[in-house]
Amino acid sequence: MNKCLFSLTASVIAPLLIPLCLHAQNPLIRDQFSADPSVRVFNDRVYLFPSHDILAREGKGRAGWFCMEDYHVFSSSNLTDWTDHGVILTQNKVPWVKPDSYSMWAPDCIERNGKYYFYFPAPAADTASYGRGFSIGVAVADKPEGPYVPEPNPIKGIRGIDPNVFIDKDGQAYIYWSQGKIYGARLKENMIELASEVTEFAQLPEAGLKEGPYVFERKGLYYLTFPHVENKIERLEYAIGSSPLGPFKMTGVIMDESETGCWTNHHSVVSFRGQWYLFYHDRDYSPQFDKARSVRADSLFLTTTAGSGR
Ligand code: FUB
């Protein structure tokens, strides 16, 4: 069986990336906080869908905690110059979201048949129907930069945060999310309803919080990547399987704990013009408070060490 390794070696390989690395600089977004980057390539352009951290103040969020009111989308043709397309969704314009909850956490976006589906977690106002924790909703647009129209209700059957959506080569879509552990299910063709029972990925480490799943496929292998608290703070790990719902085999660490002590990390993995990239976050612009984060990116190399020659 092939054994695949991630190696994150941005500084070592920089000379191979001359056109991009000469000008690119972390963090990517400089005029606001940004976190939990979900990055997609649509029509040969990179779209970044991050969370938008803001600082809580009197009557607006909870001091000392995450505070997020809305989402922006950014795009770039070269990973260096980023266009802010502005706010695509805000908490009090989503019918089911608890007003002024300031908890628009990590999102994802995917394209299907010319429509763009934006997935986001938030607490629901109707706790009798959806409980007190987080639900996951969808907003739909005709273009990646919106305008996005939110569905009236969150997805039935999901309680949790950090949605991630993957569409396999056969057209079947899957949604993944977390609630301490990581879960997944098939999505119906309409992208807004579950089409299967929920799978819990029990093969992942039992101890330590796991969240922020991000699944991608490469050469017939499915990579389930996720932040995990193995020690004190999150690091990015991965497991490999032969189908989108596993079983997955724990394989290794993509990125170690941050030296700055930023407690969370949250990422996505994307291939753009023949190079893999890891998008993640740290607290570049807020060294004293790690809930005001900034998105970063580095080149990522996936090395096949035996067997396939790929
Ligand atoms: O941004 C809020 C939460 O922090 C996310 O949902 C988690 O993945 C962590 O990054």
Residues whose N, C-alpha, C, O or C-beta is under 5 A from the ligand:
A	BS01	FUB	D36 S51 F66 W105 A106 I161 D162 E211 G212 T264 N265 H266
